[in-house]
């Protein structure tokens, strides 16, 4: 093997690892969305750190934060079907064991558009893989893609 091929392989190895980490981090967020749709508290909890927080930003109101336990209680008592999904490819930034995912989403309730916004998800890589530390999201009813 030529020296240039070895150097190229060494330079590309971190890029391949980063791409894998990006996919894994996004997969954790998707697993959270899947757990929400299934109303599966165990699945949602498995994607989060024990003290994870969820923050909502609605209009001019102050951001409202809840613990993961409060969030799961709200999901358990919500009526109808719930579906949250990204409306495009989210942006992923990773530095070491810290990741940030930012993406536009839409939320459907009983198959009907409810709201859209931006999800901002902070994750940390643990011995068990990527775990969500916090989700901050906007909830908007205008300016939504396709609505």
C-alpha positions in Angstrom: 0.0 0.0 0.0 1.3 3.4 -0.9 2.0 6.0 1.8 -0.5 8.4 0.2 -3.2 5.7 0.5 -2.4 5.1 4.1 -2.5 8.8 4.9 -5.8 9.2 3.0 -7.3 6.3 5.0 -6.1 7.9 8.3 -7.7 11.2 7.3 -11.0 9.6 6.3 -11.4 7.4 9.4 -12.6 10.2 11.7 -15.1 11.3 9.0 -16.6 7.9 8.9 -16.8 7.7 12.7 -18.4 11.1 12.8 -21.0 10.1 10.2 -21.8 7.1 12.3 -22.2 9.2 15.4 -24.4 11.6 13.6 -26.7 8.8 12.4 -26.8 7.2 15.9 -27.7 10.5 17.5 -30.5 11.2 15.0 -31.7 7.6 15.5 -32.1 8.3 19.3 -34.4 11.2 18.5 -36.3 9.1 16.0 -36.7 6.4 18.6 -38.2 9.1 20.9 -40.6 10.1 18.2 -41.5 6.4 17.7 -42.1 6.0 21.4 -44.3 9.0 21.4 -46.4 7.6 18.6 -46.7 4.2 20.4 -47.2 5.9 23.8 -44.4 3.7 25.0 -43.0 5.3 28.1 -40.2 2.7 28.5 -39.0 3.4 24.9 -39.0 7.2 25.5 -37.3 6.9 28.9 -34.6 4.6 27.3 -33.6 7.5 25.0 -33.1 10.0 27.9 -30.8 10.7 30.8 -32.6 10.2 34.1 -32.9 14.0 34.7 -33.7 15.0 31.2 -35.9 18.1 30.7 -38.3 19.2 28.0 -38.8 22.9 27.2 -41.6 24.4 25.1 -41.5 27.9 23.6 -45.0 29.1 22.5 -45.4 32.6 21.2 -44.3 35.3 23.6 -44.8 33.2 26.7 -41.9 32.3 28.9 -40.3 28.9 28.0 -42.0 26.2 30.0 -39.9 23.2 31.2 -41.0 19.8 32.6 -39.1 16.8 33.8 -39.1 13.6 31.8 -41.6 12.1 34.3 -44.0 15.0 33.8 -43.6 14.7 30.0 -44.4 11.0 30.2 -47.5 11.6 32.3 -48.8 14.1 29.7 -48.2 11.6 26.9 -50.0 8.9 28.9 -53.1 11.0 29.4 -53.3 12.6 26.0 -56.3 11.6 23.9 -56.0 10.5 20.3 -53.0 9.5 18.2 -49.8 11.5 18.3 -47.1 11.8 15.5 -44.1 14.0 15.5 -41.7 13.9 12.6 -38.9 16.0 11.1 -39.9 17.8 7.9 -36.4 17.7 6.5 -32.9 16.6 7.4 -31.9 17.9 10.8 -28.6 19.6 11.3 -26.3 17.6 13.6 -23.3 19.0 15.4 -21.0 16.8 17.4 -18.0 17.6 19.5 -16.6 14.7 21.5 -19.3 13.2 23.6 -21.8 16.1 23.1 -24.2 16.4 20.2 -26.8 19.0 19.2 -29.6 18.2 16.7 -31.7 21.0 15.3 -34.5 20.3 12.9 -37.9 21.5 11.7 -40.8 19.2 12.7 -44.5 18.9 12.4 -46.9 17.4 14.9 -50.1 15.6 14.0 -52.9 14.8 16.4 -55.3 12.2 15.2 -53.8 12.4 11.8 -54.5 16.2 11.5 -51.9 18.9 11.6 -51.6 20.5 15.1 -48.5 22.6 15.0 -44.9 22.8 13.7 -41.7 24.3 14.9 -38.1 23.5 15.6 -36.7 20.8 17.8 -33.4 21.5 19.5 -32.1 18.3 21.1 -29.0 18.1 23.3 -27.5 14.7 23.7 -24.5 13.2 25.5 -22.7 9.9 24.6 -22.8 7.5 27.5 -21.6 3.9 28.0 -25.1 3.0 26.7 -24.9 5.3 23.6 -26.4 8.7 22.9 -28.9 9.9 25.5 -31.0 13.0 25.4 -30.3 15.6 28.1 -32.8 18.2 26.9 -35.3 18.9 24.2 -36.3 22.5 23.5 -39.0 23.1 20.9 -41.1 25.9 19.4 -44.8 25.3 18.8 -46.1 27.3 15.9 -49.3 27.2 13.8 -48.2 29.5 10.9 -45.3 29.3 8.5 -45.2 25.5 8.6 -43.9 23.5 5.6 -46.8 22.1 3.6 -49.5 23.7 5.8 
